[in-house]
Amino acid sequence: MDEVADLNDSFFSCSSSDSFASADSDSSPPLTLHDKLFSLFSNDPKNLHVAHINAQSVPGHYSDLLASFSSAHLDALLISESFLKPSLLSTQFSLPGFVLIRNDRTGKGGGGVAMYLRAGIPYKVISSSPSLYSESAEYLFIEITIHHTNILLAVFYSPNLHIDYFDSFDSILSNLCPVYEHVIIMGDFNTCLIKNDSRTFKINSLLSSYNLQILPLSATHNSPNCSPSLLDLMIVSSPDNVSYHGQLVAPFSYHDLIYLSYRIQVPRRRAQVLYLRNFKGIDLEELRRDAGDINWLPLAECTNIDDKIEYLNSTILNLFDQHAPVRQVKVRHDPAPWISPQIKELMARRDKAKKRYKRRPSELNLAYYKSLRNRCNHLCRDARRRYFHDSLSNHNSSDIWKFLKSVGIGKSPVSQCKDVNLNDLNKHFSILPFSLDPGVKTSTLDSLSRLPVPQYSLFNLCDVTEEDVKKSVLAITSSAVGNDKLCSRMITLILSSLLPVLTHIFNYSFSSCSFPSAWKQAHIIPLPKTNNPTLLTHFRPISILPFLSKVFEHLVHKQLSFFLTSNSIISPFQSGFRAGHSTVTALLKVTDDIRWAMENRCLTVLVLLDFSSAFNSVDFDILLGILKSINFSSSALTWFNSYLRGRSQCVRLQESHSDWCNLTEGVPQGSVLSPILFSIFINSVITVISSSFHLYADDLQLYRHFPVADANSAIAAMNRDLACVSDWAKSFGLQINPAKSQAMIIGSRFFRNAVDVTSLPPLYLDGVCIDYTVTAKDLGVTIDSNLSWSAHVNEVSRKVHFSMHTLRCLQNFLPLKTKICLAQSLIQPIIDYADACYLDATEELLNKLERLQNLCIRFVFGLRKYDHVSHLRKELKWLPIRLRRNTRILCLLFNILHNPSYPPYLRERFSYARTNDAPCRSHLRTLLKVLPHKTDYYSYSFTIHAVRLWNSLPPSIRDIKTISLFKKRVKEHYLSS
């Protein structure tokens, strides 16, 4: 039923019965639902045990779900009316030892179906209903595989008694039933089998046509306002395989829990085992003394870099095997740490009181049940709140975020990927669907070899010092363990003893022009991109490389970055992977250029190009040819050749891993050098572009300004650039995806309306037409054709409400300090992102952003929708959204003026006002010159507006030389204003 139970004033299930396989008497000791299930399923633990409950809100009854179904010998729990929404992470409502598979309802509250499936049982989603609400049934069909036997398992839910779902149900069964010998379907069908009506006849007739049978039950739905009805059904293809089935009173729902035990042996899940070292128990003095006594002479005498690495690894591992040996730790999950034995006892008494009232209805029994229920709910909430407060108090930030992630806040942890062939996944990650034609490659290499020799000096890899190595070790913060089984802590604990050895190895690698083979092996962790991944494309790879390889690459990166910067090799309009550069600075450059065109009565054609798998498509020979063309020495080229080639990877998932797969192209994922090498590789695309452009990593923006009268010629010029970029991409082995590329005509409303976009010549990319759009997403900002920003603010609002929905579920359990931290770290960055790009946002849009910040304040203090928040914002020392934006703009401008790593393409737009006045007017020397402008379009550009804000500051603030103090003083200035 599509309704929410009132926890305080109504009774959930008035006359359900525990039938077929269970019975209770008033004289028996109180048993919880968990105890009953555990007792039932313990008799035949090898069978497949499946249950269904109409939960009437998983978030609302999460504590009961944890207490009832964790460690109950249950293999699958099917849920109707999950009430889950996409904004709620699965980790917030996980059951230990289970995988949550969901099909959420969107577009309307309530509804939704889900499954908790025992971890370790392979599955794949076969069919699911559309998530957007309509007057139709909601369902989720999955295939589970047990001992090479495929079983169709499904949950089905009809939101009300009037929905005619029979045709759609018939269509699903006609497709799936012939394929599966074993079918188990459970759900709330909202068709009462107690009544002998047309709906009962339809479903019985439909199921019999597929040789499916309904297992007999008594009434499963009971509420005070309607007669008992049999709405929850269990449908199976082989009743003979059902050992037993039945129903149990669920204390948190109007519906009974229905269950069955199916005769098919399920392999019991092995406990997850972790292999850990106890670093806290190490005697550091003894460890460092033993490390200092190690004889490194055999390593120095090795003439092969791989032999040196093998000796290094084995020596370090042997040392730690003595002082912190690897031990097996079984992962144990406490389903609900806040549920004490006293609460469990109270739950059992509550459940028994509910059953007593069902059997002997009376006002006295009802009042007794309600008092126990309310007391139980109160104690659970208080216990959970205390547990959260204890877990979030007196801990460092790392432990706090670890706990918050475990309860579903922040980035979700690595999800388990079920029924995925790891070898197939590894091939998907390592093999591209397209390849570079050998003839084209030869031509590209020839053209690179004919480039003139640069006038600057050769790039050589220089020897590093122990101090250099120490800084690099401390600069790498990753704690991931690579294939060599060495972690960062093992290195840092004995760093003083290792520094001479590591320095020797790194310098030997330079002199021998060889990169260690062991450091070229990567473990790939697959992360699902969707809730229920079914295709290989639903996963993205996270590459784990050895810690020491990252340390070494960090040293090389420092030398290479200095060489590129000193000789201005990388285009100044590449904002990716550069200190002081960001997506925001890139967007400011492009949007201010567009505003300048609007100031000059021009339009802008903007094209956003999408490269497919660009980092994985880098050809080694072409990259080395480019490195040679920018004056890499022969020894440096040989070293980079060794660094790139001979790499391999395997996909790892807990204790399982795929075969190793060789990599023949692409810069190494997860490496320190990959970003800078890719920047070098893609840099030559700028030589074929005549329009204005900007790069952020592999995101290429092309734009050209033009008067209305020159629209056709501007489009023709852009088409020539697109053809050149397409030819360049083919020559260098990259592929541009026309389907994901976008084009826009941007300008003031007057001049934009003066051009009929439909009559403009089309833009083509590799023969495919790129349609003109009204809005496009560019580096996380939604841009429209008039720079009106309403679409972007709406998207910001959607993201904030999405994230806030996640936080609100735990709002009552988090301490104030934690809620402030969450609002500042998870919500405010969404509101703040790229706010300097839309300084001309209307008052209506700014008020909308202000309301979003007020939403954060209400979350922090637990306020209602219309409660005033101004005084609380001052208590938090938060600025109103307009002043907050001004502070961020001024801090960015300060960095542009004082930090040389910030983009020159922004710095060149600002200059100090010149004055020859007497010293008494020296305060004028920190004023910036306001560029001439005529229209509001350019008046609200970052270039103009930031200068106005800067000049309005007191001279004492403008004279500050450090960003931290400047930011502090600006905030104080605005708070006091």
C-alpha positions, 0 to 999 in steps of 0.5 A: 500500500502506498501509505506511511504508517504513523509510528505514534498514533496507529497500529501496524498489523492488527491480525497477522499470524505466524503460520505454517512454520512457526507458532508462539504462545503467551507463556513462551519467552519473548523472541524477536523477529531475528530470533524466530528467523534464526531458529527457522533457518538454522534447521537447514542452513544450506538451503536458499532462504528468501523473505519479503517485507513491505517495509514502508520506508527502509530509512524509517525502519533501518534500526529494525531492519538491522536488528531483525535481518543481520546474521539471521541465516537469510540469503535474500531479503526482498523489499517493497515500498523501500522509500529509497531515493537516488540521493540516499547512498546504499551505504547509509542503509546497508546490512552487514554481509549483504549487497543492496540492489535497488530500483528507486521510485522518482517523481513521487514520494514513497514506493520503490523496490529493493533487495538485500542479497547475501554477499558472495552470491553472483547476480545480475539485473535482468529487468526493472521497471522505469524509475519515474513514477507512473500508474504501473507496477514496480519490480526488480528481476535478477538472476542469481547463480548457485553452483552453476544453477541460474535462479530467477529472483524477483520482487514485485509491487503494485502501488494500489488495488486499481492498477492493471499490471497483468499485461506487463507482468504477462510480458515479463513472464513470457520472456523470462520463464522459458529461460529459468527452471527455478523462479521465485517471485515475491511482493505486494501485489495488492490483489487480495486472494481471499476475495474471489473477484476478477483480479484474483481470477486474472492472476491465478490464470496468468500464473497457471499459464506459466506453470507458476504456483502461489504458496498458500498463506493466511492474511498478510495485511492488517490495519485498523481501518480495513479487513485482513487481506492476502496481498503479499504473495510468494510465487514459485515454479517448483513447489516441491523444492520448497522445504517450508514457507510461512509468515511472521509478524513484522513489528514495523509494518502493516504487512507480515514478513513472508519467507520460504526455504528453497532446496538448493544448496547455497555455499556459505559465505566465507568470512572476509579475511584481511592481512594486516601488520600491527604497526602500533605494536612495533618497538621503533627503537629496535626496528630502526636499530635493525634497519641500520644494521642491514647490509646493503652491499649486495644491492649496490653490487647488482648490475640490473635495476630489477635485481636491486628492486627485488633485493630492496623489497625482500629486505624490507619485507623480511625486516617487518616480518620480524617486527610486525608480522602479517596476521589474518584478521576476520572482518566482523560486522556489528549490525547495529552497535547501538542496539544493546541487549536491553533494547533487544529484550525490549524489542522482543517484549514489544513484538510479543505484546503486538502478537498478544493484541492480535489474538485478543484485541482489547484497549488494554492490550493495545495500550500496552503494546503502544507503550512498549513500541514508543519506548523502544523507538525512543531508546533506539533513537537515543542509543544511536545518537549516543553512538554517533556522538561517541564515534565522532568525539575525540578523534582526528579528522581522518577517523571522523571521515572514515566513520562518516563514510561508513554510514553513507556520508561523503564519497561512498567506499569501494562497492562490491562488483558481483557477477563480473568476469574480472578477465573481461573487465581487465580487457575492457579497461586495457584494450581500446575499441579503435587503433591507430593506422600504421601508415598514419602513424609513420607519417606522424612520426616523420612530421615530428622528426622534421620539426626544427630543433629548439633553441633551448638546452637539452632535457637531461635527468639529473641525479637526486640527493637524499634531501630530494628523496626525503621531500618526495617520500613525505610529499606522497600521501597515498596509503594504498599498497601496490603489487610489491606489498610495501606501504608508505608507513613501512618506508617512513618508519625506517626512512633515515636508513633507506635514504642512501639506498633509495637515492642510489636506486633512483640515480642508478635508474637514471644512469642505466636508463631503465625503469624497474619492472616491478614498479610497472605492475598496477592493480586495478580496483573497479568502481561501479558508476551506477547502483546496479552495474550490469555492463562492463561500461558501468565500471571505472578503473582505479589504478594502484601502483607501488608507493616507491614508484610514485616517490620516484616519479615525483622526483622526475616530475619536478625536473620535467615540470621545471624544464617545461615551465622554464622554456614555456613549452606548454601552451599558456591556455592549458589549465589542467595539471598546473599549479594555480590553474583550475577549471575556474580560471579556465572558465573565467578566461572563456566567459570574460572573452565572451563578455568582451565580445558582447561589449563589442556587439559581437556574438560567439560561437563556442564548440566543446569537444569531447575526446574518447579515452584520451589518456588511454589512447596515447601512442608510445612512439608518437609520445617519444617522438614529441619528447624528442622534438622538444629537445629531450636527450637520448638518455632521457628518451631511453629512460622514458621509453623504459618507463612507458613500455612493459607495463601490465595490470590486473583487476583485483576485487578483495581476494580475487584477481584477474590474469595480468594484461599487457598494456601497449598504449596509454599513459600509466593510470594512477601515476604521477607523471601521466598528467604532465606527459599527456599535457605534452602529448596534446599540446601540439593540437594548438598548432592547427587552431586559428580560433581562440581556444582553451584546454583543460587536460583533454577538454578542448574549447574552441570559440570565435567572436563575430559581428552578426553580419559575419556569421556565415564566415565565422561558422566556415572558419570554425568548420575549418578548425574542426576539420584540422582538429579532427585530422590532428586527432586521427594523426595522433591516435586520439578519437573525438566523439561528435555525439558528445561534442556541443556547439552554441551561439552566445551573445546578448539577447538582442544580437542573439535574436538577430540571428536565426540559428536554424538558418546558420550553416551547420558545424561538422566534425568528421562528417557528423553534424554538431547541433547548436544547443541552448545550454551546455555543460562546460567544466561543471558550469551550465552555460546558456546562450545569453549568459543568464545563469538560471539553468546553472543555478537550477542545477546547483539547487538540484545538487544541493538538495540531492546532497542535503537529502543524504545528510538529513537522514542522519541529522538528528544523530550528528553533533553540532560540530560535525554538522557544521563541518559537513555543511562547509565541506559538502554543501557550500563548495557546490554553491561556491563553485565557479561563482566568479563566472556569473557575477551578473546573476539576477537578484532572483538567482542570488536570493535562490543561492541565499536560500540554499545557504539558509538550508545549510543553516537549518540543517546545522541547527535542526530548524524547520523550513520557515524558521529565521536564520539570520542571527544563526548565520552570524553565530556561525560567522558565515557571510551572506551569499553576496559577501561570501562570493566577494570574499572568494573573488578577492582571494582569487584576485590576490593570488593572481596578483601575488602568486606567479604560478597563477595563470598569466592569461588572467594576470595580464588583465590587471595593472596597478594605477599609476600616480605621481602624487606626493607620498601622502597619497601613497595608499593609491599605489595599491589601487588597480586600473579599471578598464574602460567599458560601456555595457553591463555585460562587461561591467560584470566580468571578473576583469572589471568587477574584481577590480571594483571590489579590490579598490573598495577595500581599505588600504590596510587590507590591500597592503597585506602580503600573505593570502591567509591573513588577507582572507581573514581580514577581508572576512572580518571587514565584511562581517563588521560592515 
